[in-house]
Amino acid sequence: MHKVWIEVALNGAWSRKLQPRIPDTVEAIVADGIACARAGAAIVHTHAYRDGRHVFDWQVYARIIEGIRAEIDVPVYPSYPAAEPGMTAEQRFAHVEALAERGLLEFAVVDPGSVNFTTAITTAEAKPAFTYLNPEGHVRYALAFAARRGLPPAYAIYEPGFTRAGAALARAAGVKTPMYRFMFSQSFAFGFPPKPYALAAHVALLQELDASAPWMIAGLSVDVRPLIGETVARGGHVRVGLEDAPLGTQTGNVAWVEEAVRLVREAGGEPATAADVRAALH
């Protein structure tokens, strides 16, 4: 039986204005992460918040990771900021490296490309969309760090070209096999909508480039539940949670995880444990 990794993305950088049910204090993030792991999530992804403010402080992340793992030992991994003018790779990944120094990091987070967050419905008068920048120099820096630490990279694949670039750069850096998250959206115009043809295209490309690499469905402002059955059938994994869910949803993280568990089992899979994930990646 296929062991399906269920990852929960607890919050993202949305703020409660856009996603009102996100946990946005250390205490709330820890409690939600524990509850989701007990409900069936084998991986927890979170952004760090201090009293409602989004931060990239390794000490805040350490409190979150240690707080969750003290109750249930699952991999918990952070985010990192988009590149800003003048920001160095060392500055962007300083908190990630600090967490690794303390034995709190199990994946090396890096996204192998840049993308515009153009909305799927826009107007001529609309403010230009945010550009999520990942210069290649920064990607190479993060992959070199991953190679030194023996950590598998965790990629978010917003466009098919991210898979091609990510595979090529991973080979060049000599890192462990990356994990690829195919990012779908209904609200944003990057990549593909959550359709079966799109999943098939992503999987076919990855099979051509690195057939042994683990992959999962994920996204931003999207409901991936209709793709879970086919994902299980194709040997993939699943991410759900309030970072990925349609904006404004009233469904909390635990309910998203419980629904993913149900759908995985209905499709003939079995939710993986944290031990299953660690054994596969290391």
C-alpha angles and dihedrals in degrees: 000000000000112000105219119204111223112200123189121208101202106195125336122199096295100111121217091279090073100024106026099187099054117123106245106173128068091247094049093046092050093048093047092046092052093047092049092049090051089049092056111282111137094187129039123202120188145167114222122248130181112199093331096318121115110234141170096212114142091212092058090047090049091055090051096046094044091045093055096040092049088067103031123008106230130139109268118188135185138226128235133215127268113253115269127194109287095010114135126215089244090058094046095051101033094107091047091053091047090054091049090051088058095047094250100118125082100166130040106230117217134137113215101219149018129261142182116236093219111168118242089235114041142149137225089251096050120119110257112266126255114267115219102214125203108165113204091243089061092047091051090048092053093046092050088053090049091051092050092049097041091237124148112237118241110214130195106210108206094163132021088247088065088065093051094046093041093052093047094047092045090054091048092050095046094230129156116274109292125233112235122211112195105216115213128179141187096188101040128059099225121114118335136336114244096275131136093242089055093051090048091052093050092048094046092052094048091047089056093049105033115356093181096057119111116236139184141188117249138136148154124279091357142120107223095178094104088059097049096089094052091042091057091046091052094049098255136133136236139236123192136160143102096299089062103030125101108283115264095024117159093207113105128222097260092053091050090053093046090051091049090051090052094048093046090054093045088055092053099260132117124224110251124233124233087255090056091053094047092048092052095047100041 
